[in-house]
Amino acid sequence: MTEEEKLNCGCEHKNENDTKKKHCMKYIGIVLATLLGSFLAFYFVADMTLKNMMNPANQFRRMDKMMERHSRDMEKMDRKMMKDMGMPPMFHHKSMVVVDKLDDEYKILVDLRAFDNNEKNVKFDLNNNIATVSASIEKEKRHEDSIVEFSQSFYLSGDLDKTKIKKEKDRNKYVITIPLKDND
């Protein structure tokens, strides 16, 4: 073999080794970059989670959510208890009677939904500025009879004009209007 052939043989072999080293280094670089990227992603997520856990505002939001969930659970339990006792759901959630005092009159609003939306089931009485709203209804459910009764009294201040009392039904409400006398 001539020197030229020896040099060419060594170069080819050296070029093959260089190419293998380059490929190997490229794969090692890819693996290291992937591991570094994975570590940085994990670190970022862990750091954000830890910051959220230690943030007082986040803790208050979590506490508010827990309290709302607890409140909803209590309301469900109350509704079930009221239903088991035979009371209509309206007794639990809202006041059956709302009294509004306007400039020249009182408006008494009675929720009729618990009384089959029938104003005939509601009685109104006014004595010595004490307004009494009472209602009752008999219901039959699956071989069971139940009676729902309700009564509430209010003191109405001022000089009331008992002769001009108006009673009317407005959708699910029974509206009783009691005007005040003009003091001119």
Secondary structure, 3 states (H helix, E strand, C coil): CCHHHHHHHHHHHHHHHHHHHHHHHHHHHHHHHHHHHHHHHHHHHHHHHHHHHHCHHHHHHHHHHHHHHHHHHHHHHHHHHHHHCCCCCHHHHCCCEEEEECCCEEEEEEECHHHCCCHHHEEEEEECCEEEEEEEEEEEECCEEEEEEEEEEEECCCCECHHHCEEEEECCEEEEEEEECCCC
